[in-house]
Amino acid sequence: MENQYWWREIEGKQAHDPLFIEKMTTQSSSSSRCVCVPGPVIVGAGPSGLAAAACLKEKGVPSILLERSNCIASLWQLKTYDRLRLHLPKQFCELPFMGFPTDFPKYPSKKQFVEYLQCYANKFDIKPRFNETVQRAEFDSKLGLWRVKSVAGDGKKQITEYVCRWLIVATGENAEAVVPKIEGMGEFGGSIKHTSLYKSGDEYRGKKVLVVGCGNSGMEVCLDLCNQNAKPSLVVRHTVHVLPREMLGKSTFGLSMWLLKWLPIRFVDRLLLIVSWLMFGDTSRLGLDRPSLGPLQLKNLSGKTPVLDVGTLAKIKSGHIKVCPAIKRLKHHAVEFDNGRKERFDDIILATGYKSNVPYWLKEGDMFCKEDGLPRRPFPNGWKGESGLYAVGFTKRGLLGASMDSKRIAQDIAQDIERCWKAEAKHTSAFARSLLPHSSNS
């Protein structure tokens, strides 16, 4: 009954007024509560969520940041390998209003990037609510507000429902590991581990390891295994563009962005491929066939990122890393490939990527695609949905895209608040004038 009174109270206090003071109402059960939020609720405390919170704070807009893990940037801190570095130069990975320390290298390490994010959160006084997993978020059309239900993961199982006018989805494209089903996985016998659980090749010394997936992670894990005296092989199921991380004395990404200011994308692609051929030779001879579309065109159309080589290609050329076709099935410590060849392996590492988890908890039908959990509208228009719904970190353009969207979102919400203030001031002024005594002629 108390909860029913709470909702009547909200309806009576103008549901569209953003200037609610945060208030908690505890139901008869101490394991459930309702929180009315004066600003947006942000789901996900990775780099995108931190950027959104900082941009809002710069506009004077308060927010609540929910994170299912026990730390910021949990993907980086808990689910990445030790040798990981930023694939792009640091100037392309900065969050709004704060650059990297000048003494950081051009490509900061995992540890340095996490340190940067922690300093960023401290600078903007961002304090996420950790161990809160959002189970459901839906728009209540009667109230004109979002209702976001979360469950605390600290053992208490406390349920909280946040009520807010704006909802920012910042869980990103890489929320859940993709683990493919391969015939015979149950009988393989060795370990089968996703890269989210891989830390170092040290535990694989002397072992034959099959890495499935030839993206940046798969390539780097193979290189790490080589450096730790393991014997890796790489499954290449599809075509792939491998580019040098730097060319002509510049980062490949930075050079591409500069060239695109002056040349059409197809000419920039052609130049990238010519320089790559001069540096690497014909990669198809190594089992790495290139797609028919150029690397930048393919990125724009499908979001598929080219591999930026950090030394793996040299190991493939020297024979330290073997390239294999797609897997047909697994047997006891053995793999049968599509071409009929069979080979023994001790362990398998799945570098098969990640996916969005938005369709599992966001109950709306227009902004996000249910199949892949990404915004339906392509970049740069995927940041804004209907009824106060926003998305940040889904551009397939890394932290640069997340920073751009964070600024747009903060500006849009600040303007929405200003419109509400003006409407409320106009309403209050009209009401006050109605109370004044009417002047009369004597």
C-alpha positions in Angstrom: 0.0 0.0 0.0 2.9 2.4 0.8 4.3 1.9 -2.7 0.9 2.8 -4.3 1.0 6.0 -2.3 4.5 6.7 -3.6 3.3 6.5 -7.2 0.3 8.8 -6.5 2.8 11.2 -4.9 4.9 11.2 -8.1 1.9 11.9 -10.3 0.9 14.8 -8.0 4.4 16.4 -8.2 4.5 16.8 -12.0 6.2 13.8 -13.4 8.0 15.8 -16.0 9.7 18.1 -13.5 13.5 17.2 -13.5 14.1 18.9 -10.2 12.9 16.1 -8.0 14.9 15.8 -4.8 16.2 12.2 -4.4 13.8 10.4 -2.1 13.7 6.8 -1.0 10.6 4.9 0.0 11.1 1.6 1.8 8.3 -0.9 1.4 7.2 -3.4 4.0 9.9 -5.7 2.8 13.4 -4.3 3.7 14.8 -5.9 0.5 13.1 -3.4 -1.8 13.2 0.3 -2.3 12.3 3.0 -4.8 14.6 5.9 -5.7 13.5 9.0 -7.5 16.5 10.4 -9.5 16.8 14.2 -10.2 18.9 13.6 -13.4 19.7 10.7 -15.7 20.4 7.1 -14.7 23.5 5.8 -16.5 23.9 2.0 -16.9 27.5 0.9 -17.2 30.7 2.4 -15.6 33.1 1.7 -18.4 34.9 4.6 -20.2 31.6 5.5 -22.0 29.6 5.7 -18.8 32.3 7.8 -17.1 32.5 10.2 -20.1 28.7 10.6 -20.0 28.7 11.3 -16.3 31.6 13.9 -16.6 29.9 15.7 -19.5 26.6 15.9 -17.5 28.5 17.2 -14.5 30.1 19.9 -16.6 26.6 21.0 -17.5 25.5 21.0 -13.8 23.3 17.9 -14.3 23.4 15.3 -11.5 23.3 11.6 -12.5 23.4 8.1 -11.0 25.8 5.6 -12.5 25.0 1.9 -12.0 27.7 -0.8 -12.5 27.1 -4.6 -12.1 30.8 -5.2 -11.2 32.8 -4.0 -8.2 35.0 -1.5 -10.2 35.0 0.9 -13.0 36.0 -0.3 -16.5 35.5 -3.9 -15.4 36.1 -5.2 -19.0 39.6 -3.6 -18.9 40.4 -4.5 -15.3 39.0 -8.0 -15.1 38.7 -9.5 -18.6 41.7 -8.5 -20.6 45.1 -10.0 -21.0 48.2 -8.6 -19.3 50.1 -7.5 -22.4 47.2 -5.5 -23.8 47.9 -1.9 -24.9 45.7 0.7 -26.6 45.7 -0.1 -30.3 45.4 3.6 -31.2 47.6 6.5 -30.1 46.6 8.0 -26.8 45.3 11.3 -28.3 42.5 9.3 -30.0 41.5 7.6 -26.8 41.1 10.6 -24.4 37.8 11.2 -22.6 36.2 14.7 -22.6 38.0 17.4 -20.6 41.0 15.4 -19.6 44.0 14.3 -21.6 46.5 11.5 -20.8 49.6 12.4 -18.7 52.4 13.6 -20.9 54.8 11.0 -19.6 52.5 8.1 -20.8 53.8 6.4 -23.9 52.1 6.8 -27.3 50.3 3.5 -26.8 49.5 3.2 -23.1 49.4 -0.2 -21.4 46.3 -1.7 -19.8 47.6 -0.7 -16.3 48.2 2.9 -17.5 44.8 3.2 -19.1 43.0 1.9 -16.0 45.0 4.4 -13.9 43.9 7.2 -16.3 40.2 6.2 -15.9 40.5 6.1 -12.1 42.0 9.6 -12.1 39.2 10.7 -14.5 36.5 9.4 -12.1 38.3 11.2 -9.2 38.6 14.5 -11.0 34.9 14.6 -11.8 33.9 13.1 -8.4 32.1 10.2 -10.2 31.0 7.6 -7.7 29.2 4.6 -9.3 26.9 2.4 -7.4 28.8 -0.9 -7.7 27.4 -4.4 -7.6 24.1 -3.3 -9.0 22.9 -5.4 -12.0 20.1 -3.8 -14.0 17.5 -6.5 -14.7 14.9 -4.4 -16.4 14.4 -0.9 -17.7 11.1 0.3 -19.3 9.3 3.5 -20.0 6.1 4.1 -18.0 4.0 6.1 -20.4 1.5 7.0 -17.7 4.2 8.7 -15.6 6.3 9.9 -18.5 9.3 8.4 -16.7 11.7 5.5 -16.9 11.6 2.7 -14.3 15.0 0.9 -13.9 15.0 -2.2 -11.7 18.4 -3.3 -10.3 19.5 -6.1 -8.0 22.4 -5.7 -5.6 25.0 -8.5 -6.1 26.5 -8.3 -2.6 24.6 -11.2 -1.2 21.7 -9.2 0.2 19.7 -9.3 -3.1 18.3 -5.9 -2.5 16.0 -4.8 -5.3 16.0 -1.1 -6.2 13.7 0.7 -8.7 15.1 4.0 -10.0 12.6 6.4 -11.4 14.1 8.9 -13.8 13.2 11.1 -16.8 16.4 10.2 -18.8 18.1 6.8 -19.3 21.6 6.5 -20.7 22.7 3.1 -21.9 26.5 2.8 -21.6 27.0 -0.9 -21.3 28.7 -0.9 -24.7 29.2 -3.3 -27.6 31.4 -5.7 -25.5 29.3 -6.6 -22.5 29.1 -10.4 -22.9 31.6 -12.9 -24.2 30.6 -14.7 -27.3 31.3 -18.5 -26.9 30.5 -20.4 -30.0 29.1 -24.0 -29.9 31.6 -26.3 -31.6 30.7 -30.0 -32.1 32.7 -32.2 -29.7 33.4 -29.6 -27.1 32.4 -32.0 -24.3 34.9 -34.7 -25.4 37.9 -32.5 -26.1 39.5 -33.0 -22.7 41.7 -29.9 -22.6 40.8 -26.5 -21.4 38.6 -24.3 -23.7 38.9 -20.7 -22.5 37.5 -17.4 -23.9 40.0 -14.6 -24.1 38.0 -12.8 -21.3 39.6 -15.4 -19.0 43.1 -15.3 -20.5 45.8 -13.4 -18.7 49.2 -14.6 -20.0 50.8 -17.3 -22.1 52.9 -18.3 -19.1 50.5 -21.1 -18.1 50.8 -22.6 -21.7 54.5 -23.0 -21.9 55.5 -25.9 -24.1 51.8 -26.6 -25.0 50.1 -26.8 -28.4 47.4 -24.1 -28.3 44.7 -23.4 -30.9 43.5 -19.8 -30.9 40.1 -19.4 -32.6 39.5 -16.0 -34.1 41.9 -13.6 -36.0 40.9 -10.2 -34.8 43.2 -8.0 -32.8 42.8 -10.1 -29.7 43.4 -13.4 -31.4 46.5 -12.1 -33.1 47.9 -10.6 -29.9 47.2 -13.7 -27.9 49.1 -15.8 -30.4 52.0 -13.4 -30.2 51.9 -13.6 -26.4 51.9 -17.4 -26.5 54.9 -17.4 -28.8 56.8 -15.1 -26.5 56.0 -17.5 -23.6 57.4 -20.5 -25.6 54.0 -22.1 -26.3 53.2 -23.5 -29.8 50.1 -21.6 -31.1 48.0 -22.1 -34.2 45.5 -19.6 -35.4 42.0 -20.4 -36.9 41.2 -18.0 -39.7 37.5 -18.5 -40.7 37.0 -15.3 -42.7 38.8 -12.7 -44.7 40.7 -10.1 -42.7 42.6 -6.9 -43.3 45.9 -6.8 -41.5 47.5 -3.3 -41.5 50.7 -2.1 -39.9 50.1 -0.2 -36.7 52.2 2.6 -38.1 53.1 3.5 -41.7 55.1 6.3 -43.2 56.2 7.3 -39.7 52.6 7.9 -38.5 50.0 5.9 -36.8 47.9 4.2 -39.4 44.7 5.4 -37.8 45.9 9.0 -37.5 47.2 9.0 -41.1 43.8 7.6 -42.3 41.9 10.3 -40.5 44.1 13.0 -42.0 43.9 11.6 -45.5 40.1 11.4 -45.3 40.0 15.2 -45.0 41.4 15.5 -48.5 40.7 12.3 -50.4 37.7 10.0 -51.0 37.6 6.9 -48.8 38.3 4.5 -51.7 41.6 6.3 -52.5 42.6 6.2 -48.9 41.9 2.5 -48.8 43.9 2.0 -51.9 46.9 3.8 -50.4 46.6 1.8 -47.1 46.6 -1.5 -49.0 49.6 -0.4 -51.2 51.7 0.5 -48.2 50.6 -2.7 -46.4 51.6 -4.8 -49.4 55.0 -3.1 -49.5 55.6 -3.8 -45.8 54.0 -7.3 -45.5 53.8 -8.7 -49.0 50.8 -10.8 -50.1 49.1 -11.9 -46.9 46.9 -14.4 -48.8 50.1 -16.6 -49.1 50.0 -16.8 -45.3 46.4 -17.9 -45.2 45.1 -14.4 -44.6 42.9 -13.4 -47.5 41.7 -9.8 -47.7 38.1 -8.8 -48.1 37.0 -7.3 -51.4 36.1 -4.0 -49.8 38.9 -1.8 -48.5 39.5 -1.6 -44.7 37.9 1.8 -44.1 34.9 1.0 -46.4 34.4 -2.3 -44.6 34.6 -0.6 -41.2 32.0 2.0 -42.2 29.6 -0.6 -43.6 29.9 -3.5 -41.1 31.8 -2.1 -38.1 34.5 -4.8 -38.7 37.9 -3.4 -37.5 41.1 -4.1 -39.4 43.8 -5.8 -37.4 46.7 -3.5 -36.5 49.8 -5.8 -36.5 52.2 -5.6 -33.5 54.5 -8.4 -34.5 52.2 -11.4 -35.1 52.6 -11.4 -38.9 56.4 -11.9 -38.5 55.8 -15.0 -36.3 53.4 -16.4 -38.9 56.0 -15.8 -41.7 58.7 -17.5 -39.6 56.4 -20.5 -38.9 56.2 -20.0 -35.2 52.4 -19.5 -35.6 50.5 -21.8 -37.9 47.3 -20.6 -39.7 44.4 -23.1 -39.9 41.0 -23.2 -41.6 37.7 -23.3 -39.8 37.0 -26.1 -37.3 34.7 -28.9 -38.3 34.6 -30.7 -34.9 36.6 -31.5 -31.8 37.8 -34.9 -30.6 39.8 -36.0 -27.6 42.7 -33.5 -27.6 42.4 -33.2 -31.3 40.8 -30.9 -33.9 39.3 -31.8 -37.2 39.4 -28.9 -39.7 37.1 -28.2 -42.6 39.7 -29.3 -45.1 39.8 -32.8 -43.5 43.1 -32.3 -41.7 43.3 -33.5 -38.1 45.8 -32.2 -35.5 46.4 -32.7 -31.7 46.1 -29.7 -29.3 46.4 -29.4 -25.6 44.2 -26.4 -25.1 41.9 -24.0 -27.1 41.5 -20.2 -26.6 38.4 -18.6 -28.1 39.1 -15.1 -29.4 35.6 -14.9 -30.6 34.7 -11.4 -29.3 31.9 -9.9 -27.4 28.3 -8.8 -27.9 25.9 -6.3 -26.4 23.5 -7.4 -23.6 21.0 -4.6 -24.1 18.1 -6.7 -25.4 18.1 -8.8 -22.2 17.2 -5.9 -19.9 16.0 -2.9 -22.0 12.3 -3.3 -22.8 11.7 -0.9 -25.7 11.2 -1.6 -29.3 12.6 1.2 -31.5 16.1 2.4 -30.6 18.1 -0.8 -30.3 18.1 -3.8 -32.7 17.0 -7.0 -30.9 19.4 -9.2 -32.9 22.7 -7.5 -32.0 21.8 -5.1 -29.3 23.2 -2.1 -31.2 21.3 1.1 -32.2 19.3 0.8 -35.3 20.3 4.2 -36.6 23.9 4.3 -37.9 26.6 6.7 -36.7 26.4 9.6 -36.0 22.7 9.4 -35.3 22.5 6.4 -33.0 23.0 8.3 -29.7 19.4 9.5 -29.2 16.1 7.6 -29.0 12.6 8.4 -27.9 11.3 9.4 -24.4 14.6 10.4 -23.0 16.6 7.3 -24.0 20.2 7.7 -25.0 23.1 5.4 -26.0 26.8 6.0 -25.6 29.6 3.6 -26.6 27.9 1.9 -29.5 29.4 3.7 -32.4 32.0 1.0 -33.4 34.4 4.0 -33.4 36.1 3.4 -30.1 36.5 6.1 -27.4 36.5 8.9 -29.9 32.9 8.1 -30.8 31.9 7.7 -27.2 33.3 11.1 -26.3 31.4 12.7 -29.2 28.2 11.1 -28.1 28.7 12.0 -24.4 28.9 15.6 -25.3 25.8 15.5 -27.5 23.8 13.7 -24.8 24.8 16.2 -22.0 23.9 19.1 -24.2 20.6 17.6 -25.2 19.6 16.9 -21.6 20.7 20.3 -20.4 18.5 21.9 -23.0 15.6 19.7 -22.0 16.0 20.8 -18.4 16.2 24.5 -19.4 12.9 24.1 -21.4 11.3 22.5 -18.3 12.5 25.4 -16.1 11.1 28.0 -18.5 7.8 26.2 -18.8 7.6 25.9 -15.0 8.5 29.6 -14.5 5.9 30.7 -17.0 3.3 28.6 -15.3 4.3 29.9 -11.8 4.2 33.5 -13.1 0.8 33.1 -14.6 -0.5 31.6 -11.4 1.0 34.5 -9.3 -0.6 37.1 -11.6 -4.0 35.4 -11.1 -3.7 36.0 -7.4 -3.1 39.7 -7.7 -6.1 42.0 -7.0 -7.5 43.5 -10.2 -7.1 47.2 -10.5 -10.4 49.2 -10.7 -11.2 52.8 -11.9 -12.3 55.1 -9.1 
